[in-house]
Amino acid sequence: MSAGTVSTDTAWLSLGTNLGHRGRNLARLRQALASGGVTITAMSPEILTRPVGVTAQGDFHNQVVRLRSPERWPPRRWLEHSKAAEVAAGRRTTYRWGPRIADADILMLGEHGEVHVEEPGLAVPHPEIANRPFELQLLAAAGFLPA
């Protein structure tokens, strides 16, 4: 399915933080994501993971959440919503794969991950999923994949 013709009311996001009080940071990020009628309908436990990419930084708290919007959104709107939530939760731009207070990456779109997107600045499913086994573990814990 192409991004230009498909909208969905369901998104699966990976959340992460490795600065400050990480548990509170994730709570603020979840609160920011649950705005504008969007609800969190499933979430994995939080786990501690080693950084990927730039490894000379603190460990991350990560979690996966399933979001539902009040109507079907195109993929770009899901991206805008997740980036606005990062900023609302305290994210400041540093450098690629650098330390951050709030990170919300779209892993999958659609109840079963059926929406596929390949356009500048947005690729779904997330292109790094295969390199991050913890995200598959968290997706399973949130109910996306069989455990």
N, C-alpha and C positions, 0 to 999 in steps of 0.2 A: 504494500500500500504506500502511496506517496504522500508526502507531507502537504502538498497543495490541495488535496481533495479529502483528507481524513482529519476529523477532529475526534476527541475523546474526552470523557469525563473522569478518566482514571490515569494517574501517573505514579510511578514507583521511583522514589528518590533515595539517594545515598546521602546521609548527613555526616559531617565530620567537623572536628575542632581539635586544636592542639595548643591553644593558648589560654592562659587564665584558668578559671574554674570551669573545666570542660563539661561537667554535668549541667551546670547552670547555662552554659552557652548553648548546649543542645536543646534545653528547655525553651530558651528564648527563640531559637531558630524554629522549633516546632510551633510555638505560639505565633510567630510571624507568618509561617506557612499556612496556618489555620486562620486565614483572614479572607474577607471578600466572599464569604459563603463557602469557602473551601473547608473540608473537614478531613481529619486524619482518621482513616477507617481501619488501619492495621499498622503495627510497628513491631520491629524486632527488639530484642534486648540491646543495650549498648555494650560494645566490646572495645577493648584496647588493642590497637594495631600499630605496627611499626610504619613509619612514613615510607611512601613510594616516590620514586623520582629523586628528589633532594632528601637524602637520608640523614644529614647532619642537623636534626631538629628533634623536638620532643615527640613522643608517641601521640597518636590520635585516639579520641573516642569516636567511634563510628556507630551508625544505626541506619536502618532502612525503614522508610515509611511509605504507606500507600495513601495517596490523596485522592479525594473526589471533589470535583467542582460542581456547582449548581447547574451547569449546562456544559455542553460539549465545547472544548477549547481546541484551537489548532495548536500544533506543537510549539510554535514561536511564542504563543501566549503562556504556555507552561514554563518556557525558559524565562520569560520576563518576570513571571510570578516568583520563580525560585531565586532569581538574581535580586529582586526587590526584597525578598525575605532575608537574604544574606546581609544586605546593607542594613535593614531594620534591626537585625540581630547583632550588629556591630562590625561587620566585615569592612576592612580597609584593603585596598589594592596594594600588594607587595610585588611578588614575582611568581612566575609559574612554579607550581608545586611547593611554594614557600609556606611558612607557618601562617595559620589563620584562625580567627575566632569563629567563623561560620562558613561552612561550605555545603552547598546543596546541589548535587549533580543528578540530572535525569538519567536513570538507568534504563527504564522501560516506559513505554506509553501504551495504554490500553489495558484492559483487565488481564489479558493473557500475553501482553507484550507484542500484540499484532501490528502496531503502528511502527513503521520503519521510516527513518528520516536520514537523508544525506544531503546537507546543504551547508554553505559557509557558516561556521559558528555553531552548528547543531548537528550532531550525529546520534541517532537512537536506533537500536540499543547502544548504550555507552561503549565506545570503542576499547576501553581499558578493562571491561568486565572480565575477560578471560585471563588477564594478568593480575587480578585481585581476587583470589579465592575467598577471602573474607566477605566480599560482597555477595557472592553466590550463597554462602552460609547464612548471611543476614536476610537475603531474599527468601530463602527457605523458611527461616524463623518467622518472617512476616506473613507467610502463607502463599507466596508466589510460586515457589518450587516445592516439590515433595521433599520432605526432610530426609 
